[in-house]
Amino acid sequence: MSKRHLTVRAQGGAAAVTDDVQRRLRVGAAAAAVCLLWAASAWTAGHLHADPALHTVALFLHLAALVVGLGAVLAIDYYGLLWLFGRRTLRQVVDFTTPLHVPVWGGLAGLVLSGVMLEPDLSSGLTQVKLGLVLLIALNGVYASTLHRRLTAYGDRRPPAPLLTRGAASALVSQAGWWGAVLIGFYNTRH
């Protein structure tokens, strides 16, 4: 880990802040932004009433965003499995998956924005679980982005076991969150 220090002006003088502290602050800010946007979308969903035509458009956009977001997540995890089984180098996996972060986040944003217009029953326990899963997916995405940056630094060398364990746990959380939200959404449309 880098031990470089950056000087930051603070009240009362200069303070040294390590790269690690800056990284933690960025991750904390991203997590706080995710929570704020999630809360705003849940509040808006409880106060917005879409007419039938807008509801139909929102449903189509919701399904399209699901295809984009979950499809990209599946591709990322598939490439991770290829590396695990020795079919790809770590460098190949990182290079392939780097641009897929855009469709993952775009799909998730599309799901949230279109979901607001689908008038979810916020009093339903299953809907509350689904909203919790969406928040979990987004926060896990912030964490996965930091893991991705750390893995990039290893090139083709094997990363340490704890980092790989955290990567595997993040992938499992992601899959459980996405598929759990899909199953609840499917169930809610049928009942």
LINJOMO-V362877 format. One record per residue. N is the residue number from 1. RES is the residue in one small letter. PHI is phi in radians with two decimals (NA if undefined). Layout:
# LINJOMO-V362877
n=N res=RES phi=PHI
n=N res=RES phi=PHI
This chain:
# LINJOMO-V362877
n=1 res=m phi=NA
n=2 res=s phi=-1.22
n=3 res=k phi=-1.95
n=4 res=r phi=-1.12
n=5 res=h phi=-2.12
n=6 res=l phi=-1.98
n=7 res=t phi=-1.61
n=8 res=v phi=-2.14
n=9 res=r phi=-1.27
n=10 res=a phi=-2.33
n=11 res=q phi=-1.06
n=12 res=g phi=1.57
n=13 res=g phi=2.39
n=14 res=a phi=-1.77
n=15 res=a phi=-2.25
n=16 res=a phi=-1.57
n=17 res=v phi=-2.20
n=18 res=t phi=-1.31
n=19 res=d phi=-1.02
n=20 res=d phi=-1.12
n=21 res=v phi=-1.15
n=22 res=q phi=-1.07
n=23 res=r phi=-1.08
n=24 res=r phi=-1.11
n=25 res=l phi=-1.14
n=26 res=r phi=-1.11
n=27 res=v phi=-1.14
n=28 res=g phi=-1.08
n=29 res=a phi=-1.15
n=30 res=a phi=-1.13
n=31 res=a phi=-1.12
n=32 res=a phi=-1.13
n=33 res=a phi=-1.12
n=34 res=v phi=-1.05
n=35 res=c phi=-1.09
n=36 res=l phi=-1.13
n=37 res=l phi=-1.14
n=38 res=w phi=-1.09
n=39 res=a phi=-1.10
n=40 res=a phi=-1.11
n=41 res=s phi=-1.20
n=42 res=a phi=-1.14
n=43 res=w phi=-1.10
n=44 res=t phi=-1.09
n=45 res=a phi=-1.06
n=46 res=g phi=-1.36
n=47 res=h phi=-2.09
n=48 res=l phi=-1.80
n=49 res=h phi=-2.20
n=50 res=a phi=-1.59
n=51 res=d phi=-1.29
n=52 res=p phi=-0.99
n=53 res=a phi=-1.15
n=54 res=l phi=-1.14
n=55 res=h phi=-1.06
n=56 res=t phi=-1.14
n=57 res=v phi=-1.09
n=58 res=a phi=-1.09
n=59 res=l phi=-1.12
n=60 res=f phi=-1.08
n=61 res=l phi=-1.09
n=62 res=h phi=-1.09
n=63 res=l phi=-1.17
n=64 res=a phi=-1.11
n=65 res=a phi=-1.13
n=66 res=l phi=-1.10
n=67 res=v phi=-1.05
n=68 res=v phi=-1.14
n=69 res=g phi=-1.17
n=70 res=l phi=-1.18
n=71 res=g phi=-1.04
n=72 res=a phi=-1.16
n=73 res=v phi=-1.08
n=74 res=l phi=-1.10
n=75 res=a phi=-1.13
n=76 res=i phi=-1.07
n=77 res=d phi=-1.19
n=78 res=y phi=-1.11
n=79 res=y phi=-1.15
n=80 res=g phi=-1.08
n=81 res=l phi=-1.15
n=82 res=l phi=-1.04
n=83 res=w phi=-1.15
n=84 res=l phi=-1.01
n=85 res=f phi=-1.60
n=86 res=g phi=1.35
n=87 res=r phi=-1.60
n=88 res=r phi=-2.48
n=89 res=t phi=-1.44
n=90 res=l phi=-1.06
n=91 res=r phi=-1.03
n=92 res=q phi=-1.10
n=93 res=v phi=-1.12
n=94 res=v phi=-1.09
n=95 res=d phi=-1.11
n=96 res=f phi=-1.24
n=97 res=t phi=-1.47
n=98 res=t phi=-0.93
n=99 res=p phi=-1.25
n=100 res=l phi=-1.34
n=101 res=h phi=-1.14
n=102 res=v phi=-1.12
n=103 res=p phi=-1.17
n=104 res=v phi=-1.09
n=105 res=w phi=-1.18
n=106 res=g phi=-1.11
n=107 res=g phi=-1.12
n=108 res=l phi=-1.13
n=109 res=a phi=-1.10
n=110 res=g phi=-1.10
n=111 res=l phi=-1.11
n=112 res=v phi=-1.16
n=113 res=l phi=-1.12
n=114 res=s phi=-1.26
n=115 res=g phi=-1.09
n=116 res=v phi=-1.04
n=117 res=m phi=-1.51
n=118 res=l phi=-1.59
n=119 res=e phi=0.89
n=120 res=p phi=-1.13
n=121 res=d phi=-1.43
n=122 res=l phi=-1.21
n=123 res=s phi=-1.49
n=124 res=s phi=-1.32
n=125 res=g phi=-1.05
n=126 res=l phi=-1.13
n=127 res=t phi=-1.12
n=128 res=q phi=-1.12
n=129 res=v phi=-1.12
n=130 res=k phi=-1.07
n=131 res=l phi=-1.09
n=132 res=g phi=-1.11
n=133 res=l phi=-1.14
n=134 res=v phi=-1.08
n=135 res=l phi=-1.10
n=136 res=l phi=-1.04
n=137 res=i phi=-1.03
n=138 res=a phi=-1.16
n=139 res=l phi=-1.15
n=140 res=n phi=-1.12
n=141 res=g phi=-1.12
n=142 res=v phi=-1.08
n=143 res=y phi=-1.13
n=144 res=a phi=-1.10
n=145 res=s phi=-1.11
n=146 res=t phi=-1.21
n=147 res=l phi=-1.11
n=148 res=h phi=-1.05
n=149 res=r phi=-1.10
n=150 res=r phi=-1.19
n=151 res=l phi=-1.14
n=152 res=t phi=-1.00
n=153 res=a phi=-1.15
n=154 res=y phi=-1.50
n=155 res=g phi=1.02
n=156 res=d phi=-1.78
n=157 res=r phi=-1.31
n=158 res=r phi=-1.32
n=159 res=p phi=-1.19
n=160 res=p phi=-1.14
n=161 res=a phi=-0.96
n=162 res=p phi=-1.05
n=163 res=l phi=-1.18
n=164 res=l phi=-1.15
n=165 res=t phi=-1.12
n=166 res=r phi=-1.15
n=167 res=g phi=-1.13
n=168 res=a phi=-1.14
n=169 res=a phi=-1.11
n=170 res=s phi=-1.11
n=171 res=a phi=-1.12
n=172 res=l phi=-1.15
n=173 res=v phi=-1.08
n=174 res=s phi=-1.05
n=175 res=q phi=-1.07
n=176 res=a phi=-1.08
n=177 res=g phi=-1.15
n=178 res=w phi=-1.10
n=179 res=w phi=-1.22
n=180 res=g phi=-1.10
n=181 res=a phi=-1.13
n=182 res=v phi=-1.10
n=183 res=l phi=-1.12
n=184 res=i phi=-1.15
n=185 res=g phi=-1.06
n=186 res=f phi=-1.10
n=187 res=y phi=-1.08
n=188 res=n phi=-1.12
n=189 res=t phi=-1.31
n=190 res=r phi=-1.59
n=191 res=h phi=-2.20
